[in-house]
Amino acid sequence: MADSVTYVYAITRAPRDDIAAGLEGIAGSPVRLVRSGELAALVSTVDAEEFGEQGLRRNLEDIHWLETTVRGHNHVVNAAAAAAPVAPLGMATVYFNDDRVRAVLDERAEVFGEVLAEITGRTEWGVKAYTDPESAQPEREGGADTAPERPGAAYLRKLRERRESKESSRQEAVDQAEQVHATLSELARASRVHPPQNRELAGYRGQMVLNGAYLVDDSATDEFTSLVGELAGTHPALRVELTGPWPPYSFAVLRDGN
Amino acid sequence: MAERPGTGGRTGRLPHRIETDSEAVQRDLAKLVLTIIELIRQLMERQALRRVDEGNLHEDQEEELGMALMKLEEAMGELRDHFGLTTEDLNIDLGPLGPLLPRD
């Protein structure tokens, strides 16, 4: 086994030579281009010990290593995406050497070409929607038509109402989130629904009822962002959050079983 | 638990005393005990509603059940205040299983 391997960040088409100039990759490594025909991969040389099979198995469990690596990966992808359409690879995609990368570019040229065509001239936006814990209003039913309740019975009724209103406001939020997603999906070129993020790690309140990604034509950017604002106004059960623009992580991450 | 391992550092043997901030330990213990009580209390409330829904309790029995649960909730509130804990404090993160108690 060699002592270094080739880490691939992303694939792009016919890039200018200077796309990687001065770009710093993982662990401060310089970013290079590996070309094959029309296509090119943005790569770095990394330590085989750290990124080999054994090393990855160990390091992927290490939250600090993970954070540093993710940041390095994103930094390169973001910088490249600003200059050209790029299809990011999943984090920690490594090949034995540059020749292997070239071979993969050759073998899968058609697929890569299709993916790049799909994202060219388009941008990914994220829309998250949360239930608003503040907005849950207990439904007050004046029991005027019944005999005055005894305190124990009243307590049980309160319990039930609280439970039902919590359930119905959650259901309401889920329904509204579905409407929001359907409306945005019509305007978007493509859309994906991701599982809700972990509450502690992402640090939000309430419940995440939508974690959507939308691939939007650059020409429709303004229309899309104002539509998000409009939907936030017309769906009072939700807190709506727009993030982006992103490299097309949700639509172009290439998986390769190497 | 806010425990510092004994700083004795005698290898291979447990220290005779674990140095801890006794107030912190007390508070953590109270938190743990109250969390378990709160879990049981919430389960009882659910169970009670189920019993009422089944509809074979007398009105008086329902009243009694409601009163008992109401008093329990009050007592729980007093205990929380006494130890200076919030409802959010009485929850344990079970990692992949999520929180022990449902969050509003």
Interface residues (C-beta under 8 A of the other chain):
Chain A: P133 A136 R150 P151 G152 A153 A154 Y155 L156 L159 R160 R163 K166 E200
Chain B: E45 A48 L49 V52 E59 E62 E63 E64 L65 G66 M67 A68 L69 M70 E73 D93 D104
